Amino acid sequence: MSQKQLVAVTGASSGIGEATARAFSAAGHPVLMMARRIDRMEAMGLPNTICAQVDVRDRDQINEAVASAEAEYGPVDMMFANAGVARLAKIDRQPPEEWDEMIDINTKGVLNTVKSVMNGMMERRRGTLVIMSSIAGRKVYPDHTVYCGTKYFVHGIAESLREFLSDFDVRVIVLSPGVIETEVLTGVLDEQTLAEYKANKVKIGGGISADICAELILNAYNLPQKALVQEICLTPTRQRY
Ligand code: NDP
């Protein structure tokens, strides 16, 4: 059994979640990987890993995955509530079903994920919650209205959780990336918004690697429990807004 503590990641089947699972695994941690595409997680073949087919909208699925990983590896010491979708579009032409999906996954999914480990961390008086927001949780974009709303929600709850959990020595870190190279744009179904996003990406010289996010999370986690990086805001150097 590994000496290092169990960490858990939602949205571990691609992008920033995958990179973070790989980084913590390479550092010797057992990892609970959660997402809907279990084949993608299993194909990575990481050691000391549990791959669980989880939809973050389903509280029972997350709770069961956490309980079964903890039975094998001990308590989750770091939870990365990362799973999210970006259905970017101008709101006047966006199907409301896309609002529902983003709100359910990006906001309630994050709460479900946090709740699955939070009380245990409070009892143990240690643990780290890394919560995925976005640069779109710090400033608005006219073609990201509902996505921005979900990420502002994440900033709001994370700041409240940070204050609440500080008395229990539990750390809350918010991650607010700009343009990162992942599969996130496959979720943008509005052609005009996608074309404009891609054009802007070319203008700024492309996004940056998800591995950089993962390294920052690992470094922040590795600080003494007494030290907290409250927010990681990471963008390409040429990304002005
Ligand atoms: P990806 O599309 O590569 O990854 C998204 C991950 O979320 C996948 O693993 C996907 O897994 C998972 N996911 C989506 N919906 C659910 C669900 N209902 N239940 C469980 N897992 C789910 O994109 P990113 O890595 O870029 O996205 C990760 C997070 O980063 C998101 O919250 C996104 O908003 C945020 N972000 C991304 C930025 C970027 O530029 N890339 C910038 C700022 C923030 P599966 O489909 O297998 O379930």
Residues whose N, C-alpha, C, O or C-beta is under 5 A from the ligand:
A	BS01	NDP	G11 A12 S13 S14 G15 I16 G17 M34 A35 R36 R37 V54 D55 V56 R57 N82 A83 G84 V85 I105 M132 S133 S134 I135 P177 G178 V179 I180 T182 E183 V184
